[in-house]
Amino acid sequence: MRINRTRAASGLAGIVGATIGSLLMAGQAIPARAAEAQACPVKIGGVLPLTGSMGQVGKNIASSAQLAIKHINEGGGIKGCPVEFALRDDQGQPNVGVDAAKYLIDVEHVSAITASVSSGVTIPILTSVTAAAKIPQISCCSSAPVLTSLAKEGKTGGYFFRTFPAAKNLAYLPAMLAADRGYKRIAIIYVNTDYGTGVVKDFTHATEKLGGTIVKAVAYNENQASYRAEVSAALAEKPDAMLLVAFPQDGATIARDWIALGGTQNLILNNALRSPDFVKAVGAKFLQKAFGTDAASVEGPSVATFKSAYEGAYKVSSDGPGIYSEYDAVMVLGLAMNIAPDLSGPAIRDSIRKVHAAGGAPVGAGPDEFKKAVELIKKGTPIKFTGATGPIEFDAYGDVSGPAISWHIENSDLVIDRRFTAEVLQKIFKDFDS
């Protein structure tokens, strides 16, 4: 049987037009994506550093995002549709990140974005692109306090979330541990971004409260061949320890220059340097006195499921900055988009906190748990998501709290030596802020 496609299309257009017209006459608002038939596949965007100074870290984080997409699809997708991950490289550069986010929204028509690692890239994407476009943005790793301030000032529209705690986790705890080791005169070399300046501000506050002194804080700009000028400026004050706030590529260059010029091996390393690539590039024998801190996962079956899945899929360790929290960022979007009545930005935004509803049915990591969550959502049953990092509960400003670890290098291995619960950290924060 042959069908007159022109007549059929015309008839269908008339039906759709009449339906939309009647809804408008009834005074009902039609979200942009709800006005169309559900388009498959659903797209989630990603803006991550795949090259540049954070390239290796970013690639591992991107692998985690891809694993989350795989689990979402194996668990039923979003509203019955498969999901595609549209990934763009921000190169660790704010302007590149902004252009990437614009492309994902304007050309790829993504429903939500995970972006980015560096706060220096995350913030301009938020202020220049996603908040104005009313597209939810969730970051795995950006810890700058200014992101909380922007939310408090109403400048995010409630569209920003992060699955990584704010900078105090990365500043107060290492300051306390440095004091425990007897370090009194500390120099800081830090990346010249909102993230770096946030860590320096909080670390300085905590160190001074503990009776120590920051003898010199030197900012550096990324992607330089040498940092001898910055290192020399910090060494001139003869510190007994040095806090290095950097990403692996530049961090390794700075650490090598520091050691070559006779700097102490009492190094305090930020979370991004908990990386085998950093250790290998510097030389493990020079890092045996170093220690660092990082956000941590709550131990339990959900964490074990993710760890097994990641290491099974990529044949590498799941240890490293952002890997666990990026998985949770993408899974949160997948769950929220199933909860949302439609895939408009406001609907997804308003559903993100519903992934961890009080009294909700517990669901965890992995495709089987995602499938379980989708079935519960279809029945109208609230859920309570525990991800690779633990329970994912956002406060009024899109922030999460969580546990932390301290770590060191033993031979060439990254070794966790202590764990700190979220409750212990909250007490530490209260003590320093009182």
CORGIWO-V253192 format. One record per helix or strand of 2 or more residues. SS is the DSSP state (A for helix, B for strand). FROM is the first residue (numbers start at 0). LEN is the number of residues. Records with the same first field share a line. If there is no record, write none. Layout:
SS->FROM-LEN / FROM-LEN
This chain:
A->4-21 / 54-20 / 93-13 / 118-15 / 145-7 / 166-4 / 171-9 / 193-16 / 227-8 / 247-13 / 270-3 / 275-7 / 283-3 / 300-14 / 322-17 / 344-11 / 366-12 / 421-12
B->41-7 / 82-7 / 111-4 / 135-4 / 159-3 / 184-7 / 212-8 / 240-5 / 266-3 / 290-5 / 360-3 / 382-4 / 403-7 / 412-8
